Amino acid sequence: MNSISFRHAKLNDLTRVKYITKLAYKISYKENSFITRSHEPNNLKDIFLSKKLFIIVAAVDKKIVGAVRYKILEKNSLYIYKLAVLKTYRNKRIGESLIKQIEVVAKKKGFTKILLDCAQEKQLPEYYKKLGYKIDIVKKHQDHHDVYMSKKILNKIKINSF
Ligand SMILES: CC(C)(COP(=O)(O)OP(=O)(O)OC[C@H]1O[C@@H](n2cnc3c(N)ncnc32)[C@H](O)[C@@H]1OP(=O)(O)O)[C@@H](O)C(=O)NCCC(=O)NCCS
């Protein structure tokens, strides 16, 4: 694989990010395993412009092949969601690197905790456990379980504005 780079998404990356997220969520990690849909808000552009949401993308030869979103929560925490890697680029540590990029942001900006939730039926808690996330609560739904996980971030420093 050619060189891979990570950066914050720009406004004109949004269409590609939406596209790869939709595609990634259509294909499960293992055959016959649970799939969840990725819903997009109609006003994604506005949310992005108002900095209520940030996106980190992974690009191979300038082509975006993976993305993850995060937002700022109260109490110095970040919330990670919609981690997506295109099928042909999976198992190359792109997903892991995207999560680590957010951890770098958290350290730099002084956030002390990262939270996320994922579906138990997609085996995702195991994925995040390998990255150091711990299970806080499991919520049972009719056809799946949502697993809420978090990781403490050390090196607390003063929060700068974005
Ligand atoms: C989950 C996802 C982002 C992983 O991306 P990736 O770049 O292939 O992952 P990495 O290369 O960093 O990690 C690969 C390792 O994680 C494991 N893994 C990948 N997806 C997994 C899953 N859903 N459950 C458990 N393990 C998983 C692989 O088997 C591999 O294990 P190994 O280290 O023992 O070889 C990708 O499969 C994807 O886009 N899935 C669909 C969307 C989705 O479900 N996103 C998560 C929302 S919370």
The ligand as an SDF file (V2000), in Angstrom:
LIG
                    3D

 48 50  0  0  0  0  0  0  0  0999 V2000
  -14.3120   -1.5270   12.4400 C   0  0  0  0  0  0  0  0  0  0  0  0
  -13.4320   -1.0440   11.3010 C   0  0  0  0  0  0  0  0  0  0  0  0
  -13.3810    0.4700   11.2830 C   0  0  0  0  0  0  0  0  0  0  0  0
  -12.0230   -1.6070   11.5200 C   0  0  0  0  0  0  0  0  0  0  0  0
  -11.1380   -1.0070   10.5850 O   0  0  0  0  0  0  0  0  0  0  0  0
   -9.7340   -1.6630   10.1760 P   0  0  0  0  0  0  0  0  0  0  0  0
   -8.8980   -0.5790    9.6100 O   0  0  0  0  0  0  0  0  0  0  0  0
   -9.9480   -2.8630    9.3340 O   0  0  0  0  0  0  0  0  0  0  0  0
   -9.1750   -2.1490   11.6020 O   0  0  0  0  0  0  0  0  0  0  0  0
   -7.6450   -2.3120   12.0310 P   0  0  0  0  0  0  0  0  0  0  0  0
   -6.8250   -2.6690   10.8450 O   0  0  0  0  0  0  0  0  0  0  0  0
   -7.2430   -1.1560   12.8350 O   0  0  0  0  0  0  0  0  0  0  0  0
   -7.7440   -3.5430   13.0340 O   0  0  0  0  0  0  0  0  0  0  0  0
   -7.7110   -4.8270   12.5400 C   0  0  0  0  0  0  0  0  0  0  0  0
   -7.8900   -5.8100   13.6920 C   0  0  0  0  0  0  0  0  0  0  0  0
   -9.1680   -5.5960   14.3090 O   0  0  0  0  0  0  0  0  0  0  0  0
   -9.9900   -6.7390   14.0990 C   0  0  0  0  0  0  0  0  0  0  0  0
  -11.3380   -6.2450   13.8250 N   0  0  0  0  0  0  0  0  0  0  0  0
  -11.7380   -5.4690   12.8050 C   0  0  0  0  0  0  0  0  0  0  0  0
  -13.0590   -5.2280   12.9050 N   0  0  0  0  0  0  0  0  0  0  0  0
  -13.4690   -5.8580   14.0290 C   0  0  0  0  0  0  0  0  0  0  0  0
  -14.7200   -6.0170   14.6610 C   0  0  0  0  0  0  0  0  0  0  0  0
  -15.8460   -5.4860   14.1900 N   0  0  0  0  0  0  0  0  0  0  0  0
  -14.7650   -6.7430   15.7840 N   0  0  0  0  0  0  0  0  0  0  0  0
  -13.6610   -7.3190   16.3070 C   0  0  0  0  0  0  0  0  0  0  0  0
  -12.4650   -7.2190   15.7350 N   0  0  0  0  0  0  0  0  0  0  0  0
  -12.3650   -6.5080   14.6110 C   0  0  0  0  0  0  0  0  0  0  0  0
   -9.3650   -7.4630   12.9250 C   0  0  0  0  0  0  0  0  0  0  0  0
   -9.6890   -8.8340   12.9440 O   0  0  0  0  0  0  0  0  0  0  0  0
   -7.8930   -7.2380   13.1850 C   0  0  0  0  0  0  0  0  0  0  0  0
   -7.4780   -8.0800   14.2430 O   0  0  0  0  0  0  0  0  0  0  0  0
   -5.9340   -8.5240   14.4920 P   0  0  0  0  0  0  0  0  0  0  0  0
   -5.2650   -7.3180   15.0770 O   0  0  0  0  0  0  0  0  0  0  0  0
   -6.0430   -9.6120   15.4640 O   0  0  0  0  0  0  0  0  0  0  0  0
   -5.3940   -8.8990   13.1560 O   0  0  0  0  0  0  0  0  0  0  0  0
  -13.9420   -1.5550    9.9060 C   0  0  0  0  0  0  0  0  0  0  0  0
  -14.1020   -2.9620    9.9870 O   0  0  0  0  0  0  0  0  0  0  0  0
  -15.2680   -0.9290    9.4860 C   0  0  0  0  0  0  0  0  0  0  0  0
  -15.2890    0.1060    8.8170 O   0  0  0  0  0  0  0  0  0  0  0  0
  -16.3970   -1.5530    9.8540 N   0  0  0  0  0  0  0  0  0  0  0  0
  -17.7410   -1.1100    9.4700 C   0  0  0  0  0  0  0  0  0  0  0  0
  -18.1970    0.1240   10.2120 C   0  0  0  0  0  0  0  0  0  0  0  0
  -18.2480   -0.0750   11.7110 C   0  0  0  0  0  0  0  0  0  0  0  0
  -18.8070   -1.0400   12.2060 O   0  0  0  0  0  0  0  0  0  0  0  0
  -17.6190    0.8630   12.4410 N   0  0  0  0  0  0  0  0  0  0  0  0
  -17.5370    0.8500   13.8980 C   0  0  0  0  0  0  0  0  0  0  0  0
  -18.5660    1.7000   14.4780 C   0  0  0  0  0  0  0  0  0  0  0  0
  -18.4640    1.7950   16.2540 S   0  0  0  0  0  0  0  0  0  0  0  0
  1  2  1  0
  2  3  1  0
  2  4  1  0
  2 36  1  0
  4  5  1  0
  5  6  1  0
  6  7  2  0
  6  8  1  0
  6  9  1  0
  9 10  1  0
 10 11  2  0
 10 12  1  0
 10 13  1  0
 13 14  1  0
 14 15  1  0
 15 16  1  0
 15 30  1  0
 16 17  1  0
 17 18  1  0
 17 28  1  0
 18 19  1  0
 18 27  1  0
 19 20  2  0
 20 21  1  0
 21 22  1  0
 21 27  2  0
 22 23  1  0
 22 24  2  0
 24 25  1  0
 25 26  2  0
 26 27  1  0
 28 29  1  0
 28 30  1  0
 30 31  1  0
 31 32  1  0
 32 33  2  0
 32 34  1  0
 32 35  1  0
 36 37  1  0
 36 38  1  0
 38 39  2  0
 38 40  1  0
 40 41  1  0
 41 42  1  0
 42 43  1  0
 43 44  2  0
 43 45  1  0
 45 46  1  0
 46 47  1  0
 47 48  1  0
M  END
$$$$
